[in-house]
């Protein structure tokens, strides 16, 4: 969580958030954004690999 703390505090200062509640909300927002990014990247890669697998299977089915 040190990474999130290091990112959230400058953002909180920039937004002029003085309370710990605001900093915590920013930390959760950054964490949610990073998780969302990881999900999008993994789904994109999985979709590409899955498409290639289906194309390989389709080609083999056509040739038999």
C-alpha positions in Angstrom: 0.0 0.0 0.0 3.0 2.3 0.2 2.8 2.8 -3.6 -0.8 3.9 -3.3 0.0 6.2 -0.4 2.8 7.8 -2.4 0.4 8.5 -5.3 -2.7 9.6 -3.3 -1.1 12.2 -1.1 0.1 14.5 -4.0 -3.3 14.1 -5.7 -5.0 15.0 -2.4 -2.8 18.1 -2.0 -3.5 19.1 -5.6 -7.3 18.7 -5.0 -6.9 20.5 -1.6 -8.3 17.6 0.4 -7.4 18.0 4.0 -9.2 15.1 5.7 -8.0 11.5 5.9 -11.3 10.4 4.5 -10.6 12.2 1.3 -7.1 10.7 1.0 -8.6 7.3 1.7 -11.2 7.8 -1.1 -8.5 8.8 -3.5 -6.4 5.7 -2.6 -9.4 3.5 -3.2 -10.1 5.3 -6.5 -6.5 4.8 -7.7 -6.6 1.1 -6.6 -9.9 0.6 -8.5 -8.4 2.2 -11.6 -5.3 -0.1 -11.5 -7.5 -3.2 -11.0 -9.7 -2.1 -13.9 -6.7 -1.6 -16.1 -5.3 -5.1 -15.2 -8.7 -6.6 -16.0 -8.9 -4.8 -19.4 -5.4 -5.9 -20.3 -5.9 -9.5 -19.3 -9.3 -9.8 -21.1 -7.8 -8.3 -24.3 -4.9 -10.7 -24.2 -7.1 -13.7 -23.4 -9.5 -12.7 -26.2 -6.7 -12.5 -28.8 -5.2 -15.9 -27.7 -8.7 -17.4 -27.7 -9.4 -16.1 -31.2 -6.2 -17.5 -32.5 -7.0 -20.9 -31.0 -10.5 -21.0 -32.5 -9.0 -20.0 -35.9 -6.5 -22.9 -35.7 -9.3 -25.3 -34.8 -11.5 -24.0 -37.6 -8.7 -24.5 -40.1 -8.0 -28.1 -39.0 -11.7 -28.9 -39.1 -12.0 -27.6 -42.7 -9.0 -29.6 -43.9 -10.3 -33.0 -42.6 
